């Protein structure tokens, strides 16, 4: 096994008995026929069950609807992309020369798929318990610091309700900048607040995601203001979301 893949095993906290499974999990179809797509299919199912079990235990009083919304949020592409970046998957991806030159190693869809494939590879290598443990290592830190209210209510809704509860105008969102090619754009959105003229920005892989990130940043800024500087001297409701949506 190559040194980069050995280092990846350390970051994953799992050592493969069959190193070929890990190599396949980071191989894009542009590189060769032995690629990650079938492992991705398997990993997607294992990921969903592992996250479901985690949420079931963590939020033992939440109903099925709330749990479903949180799970959908956790397993979406941009969340998996962030986790893949934290694991330095771009450094180990096997891509064709053309795909690599086109920025494939940084493409959110490819990295998210590869992370699911790695989960599938662990499942084949050692069974469900080992794959579930990997899912827990990846997602427990995200869930541990969160509340169901914070997960089930999106940041834009929470921000609007906070402002309207104090009879303030709703925030205004505008696109500040777009980066990248048309199919791989990153959006920068500004959120203008009717409190001290605050303007905060958020970044996302879609306009909606960037607006959510900006709204979350706005809530965080309001949360940091001294009570006397807030409307009615009140403290803002705390909404915990650590991700860039």
C-alpha positions as CSV (number, residue, x, y, z in Angstrom):
1,X,0.0,0.0,0.0
2,X,1.3,3.5,-0.9
3,X,2.3,5.9,1.8
4,X,-0.5,8.3,1.1
5,X,-3.1,5.5,1.6
6,X,-1.4,4.4,4.8
7,X,-1.6,8.0,6.1
8,X,-5.3,8.0,5.1
9,X,-5.9,4.9,7.1
10,X,-4.5,6.7,10.2
11,X,-6.8,9.6,9.6
12,X,-9.7,7.2,9.2
13,X,-8.8,5.3,12.4
14,X,-9.1,2.0,10.5
15,X,-6.5,-0.3,9.0
16,X,-7.7,-2.4,6.0
17,X,-7.0,-6.1,5.8
18,X,-7.5,-5.8,2.0
19,X,-5.7,-2.7,0.9
20,X,-7.1,-3.1,-2.6
21,X,-10.5,-2.1,-1.3
22,X,-9.2,1.3,-0.1
23,X,-7.4,1.8,-3.4
24,X,-10.6,1.1,-5.3
25,X,-12.5,3.5,-3.1
26,X,-10.4,6.4,-4.1
27,X,-10.3,5.5,-7.8
28,X,-12.5,7.6,-10.2
29,X,-14.0,5.9,-13.2
30,X,-11.9,8.1,-15.5
31,X,-8.8,6.3,-14.1
32,X,-9.8,2.7,-14.9
33,X,-12.5,0.1,-14.8
34,X,-11.8,-0.9,-11.2
35,X,-13.4,2.3,-9.8
36,X,-15.4,3.3,-6.7
37,X,-19.0,3.5,-8.0
38,X,-20.2,0.1,-6.7
39,X,-18.5,0.7,-3.3
40,X,-20.2,4.1,-3.3
41,X,-23.6,2.4,-3.8
42,X,-22.9,0.2,-0.8
43,X,-21.5,3.0,1.3
44,X,-24.5,5.2,0.8
45,X,-26.7,2.6,2.4
46,X,-24.3,2.0,5.3
47,X,-23.9,5.7,5.9
48,X,-27.7,6.3,6.0
49,X,-28.2,3.5,8.6
50,X,-25.2,4.6,10.7
51,X,-26.3,8.2,10.8
52,X,-29.9,7.1,11.6
53,X,-28.7,5.0,14.5
54,X,-26.6,7.9,15.8
55,X,-29.5,10.4,15.6
56,X,-31.9,7.9,17.2
57,X,-29.8,7.6,20.3
58,X,-28.7,11.3,20.4
59,X,-32.2,12.8,20.1
60,X,-34.3,10.2,21.9
61,X,-37.4,12.5,22.2
62,X,-37.5,13.7,18.6
63,X,-40.1,12.4,16.1
64,X,-39.5,10.7,12.8
65,X,-40.0,13.9,10.8
66,X,-37.3,15.8,12.7
67,X,-34.9,12.9,12.6
68,X,-35.4,12.5,8.8
69,X,-34.7,16.2,8.2
70,X,-31.5,16.1,10.3
71,X,-30.3,12.9,8.5
72,X,-30.9,14.4,5.1
73,X,-28.9,17.4,6.2
74,X,-25.9,15.4,7.5
75,X,-25.6,13.1,4.4
76,X,-25.9,15.8,1.8
77,X,-23.1,16.3,-0.7
78,X,-21.7,19.5,0.7
79,X,-21.4,18.0,4.2
80,X,-19.6,14.9,2.8
81,X,-17.4,17.2,0.8
82,X,-16.3,19.0,3.9
83,X,-15.5,15.8,5.7
84,X,-13.6,14.5,2.7
85,X,-11.5,17.6,2.7
86,X,-10.8,17.2,6.4
87,X,-9.5,13.7,5.6
88,X,-7.3,15.1,2.8
89,X,-9.0,12.9,0.2
90,X,-7.9,15.2,-2.7
91,X,-4.3,14.1,-2.0
92,X,-5.1,10.4,-2.6
93,X,-7.7,10.5,-5.4
94,X,-6.8,8.5,-8.5
95,X,-8.0,10.3,-11.6
96,X,-7.2,10.4,-15.3
97,X,-4.8,13.1,-16.4
98,X,-7.6,15.0,-18.0
99,X,-9.8,14.8,-14.9
100,X,-7.0,15.8,-12.6
101,X,-6.1,18.9,-14.8
102,X,-9.8,19.8,-14.7
103,X,-9.8,20.0,-11.0
104,X,-11.5,16.7,-10.3
105,X,-9.6,16.2,-7.1
106,X,-11.4,19.2,-5.6
107,X,-14.8,18.5,-7.1
108,X,-17.4,18.2,-4.4
109,X,-19.4,15.4,-6.2
110,X,-16.2,13.3,-6.6
111,X,-15.0,13.7,-3.1
112,X,-18.4,13.0,-1.6
113,X,-18.8,9.9,-3.6
114,X,-15.3,8.7,-2.6
115,X,-16.1,9.1,1.0
116,X,-19.2,7.0,0.7
117,X,-17.1,4.5,-1.2
118,X,-14.6,4.3,1.6
119,X,-17.4,3.6,4.1
120,X,-18.6,0.8,1.7
121,X,-15.0,-0.5,1.5
122,X,-14.8,-0.7,5.3
123,X,-18.1,-2.6,5.3
124,X,-16.8,-5.2,2.8
125,X,-13.4,-5.5,4.7
126,X,-14.7,-6.0,8.2
127,X,-18.5,-5.9,8.3
128,X,-21.2,-3.4,9.5
129,X,-19.8,-2.8,13.0
130,X,-16.5,-1.5,11.6
131,X,-18.2,0.7,9.0
132,X,-20.7,2.0,11.6
133,X,-17.8,2.9,13.9
134,X,-16.2,4.9,11.1
135,X,-19.5,6.8,10.5
136,X,-19.7,7.5,14.2
137,X,-16.1,8.9,14.3
138,X,-16.9,11.2,11.4
139,X,-20.4,12.4,12.5
140,X,-20.5,12.3,16.3
141,X,-18.5,15.5,16.6
142,X,-21.1,17.3,14.4
143,X,-24.0,15.9,16.3
144,X,-22.6,16.2,19.8
145,X,-22.5,20.0,19.8
146,X,-25.9,20.4,18.2
147,X,-29.5,20.7,19.4
148,X,-32.5,19.3,17.5
149,X,-33.9,22.9,17.2
150,X,-30.7,24.0,15.6
151,X,-30.7,21.1,13.1
152,X,-34.4,21.0,12.3
153,X,-34.9,24.7,11.7
154,X,-32.8,26.1,8.9
155,X,-30.8,29.2,9.7
156,X,-32.7,31.6,7.4
157,X,-36.0,30.7,9.1
158,X,-34.4,31.0,12.6
159,X,-32.9,34.4,11.7
160,X,-36.2,35.7,10.2
161,X,-38.2,34.6,13.3
162,X,-35.7,36.2,15.6
163,X,-35.9,39.6,13.8
164,X,-39.7,39.5,13.4
165,X,-40.1,38.6,17.1
166,X,-38.5,42.0,17.8
167,X,-40.5,43.8,15.1
168,X,-37.5,44.3,12.9
169,X,-37.3,44.1,9.1
170,X,-36.4,40.8,7.5
171,X,-32.8,40.4,6.3
172,X,-31.8,41.1,2.7
173,X,-29.6,38.6,0.8
174,X,-27.5,39.5,-2.3
175,X,-24.9,37.6,-4.3
176,X,-21.5,39.2,-3.8
177,X,-19.4,36.9,-5.9
178,X,-19.3,33.6,-7.8
179,X,-16.2,31.6,-8.3
180,X,-15.3,28.7,-10.4
181,X,-16.7,27.1,-13.6
182,X,-20.4,27.0,-14.3
183,X,-20.8,23.4,-13.1
184,X,-18.5,23.8,-10.0
185,X,-19.4,27.3,-8.8
186,X,-19.0,28.6,-5.3
187,X,-21.3,31.4,-4.2
188,X,-20.6,34.3,-1.8
189,X,-23.8,35.8,-0.4
190,X,-24.1,38.9,1.8
191,X,-26.8,39.2,4.5
192,X,-27.8,42.7,5.5
193,X,-29.3,43.0,9.0
194,X,-31.4,45.8,10.4
195,X,-29.3,45.8,13.6
196,X,-26.4,48.2,13.8
197,X,-26.1,48.1,10.0
198,X,-24.5,44.6,10.2
199,X,-23.5,42.9,7.0
200,X,-22.2,39.3,7.1
201,X,-21.3,36.9,4.3
202,X,-21.6,33.2,3.7
203,X,-20.2,30.8,1.2
204,X,-21.8,27.7,-0.4
205,X,-21.8,25.4,-3.4
206,X,-25.2,26.8,-4.4
207,X,-27.0,30.2,-3.8
208,X,-29.3,28.6,-1.3
209,X,-26.4,27.0,0.6
210,X,-24.6,30.4,0.7
211,X,-27.7,32.1,2.0
212,X,-28.0,29.6,4.7
213,X,-24.4,30.0,5.6
214,X,-24.8,33.8,5.7
215,X,-27.9,33.5,7.9
216,X,-26.0,31.3,10.3
217,X,-23.1,33.8,10.4
218,X,-25.7,36.5,11.1
219,X,-27.1,34.6,14.0
220,X,-23.7,34.1,15.4
221,X,-22.9,37.8,15.2
222,X,-26.1,38.7,16.9
223,X,-25.4,36.2,19.6
224,X,-22.0,37.8,20.3
225,X,-23.5,41.4,20.7
226,X,-23.8,42.7,24.3
227,X,-27.5,42.6,25.5
228,X,-27.7,46.4,25.7
229,X,-26.9,46.7,22.0
230,X,-29.7,44.3,21.0
231,X,-33.3,45.4,20.3
232,X,-35.3,45.4,23.6
233,X,-32.1,44.5,25.4
234,X,-32.9,40.8,24.8
235,X,-30.5,38.0,24.1
236,X,-30.8,36.2,20.8
237,X,-32.0,32.6,20.6
238,X,-29.0,30.3,20.3
239,X,-29.0,28.2,17.1
240,X,-26.1,25.8,16.8
241,X,-24.9,24.8,13.4
242,X,-21.2,24.4,12.8
243,X,-21.3,23.6,9.1
244,X,-21.1,25.6,5.9
245,X,-24.4,24.3,4.3
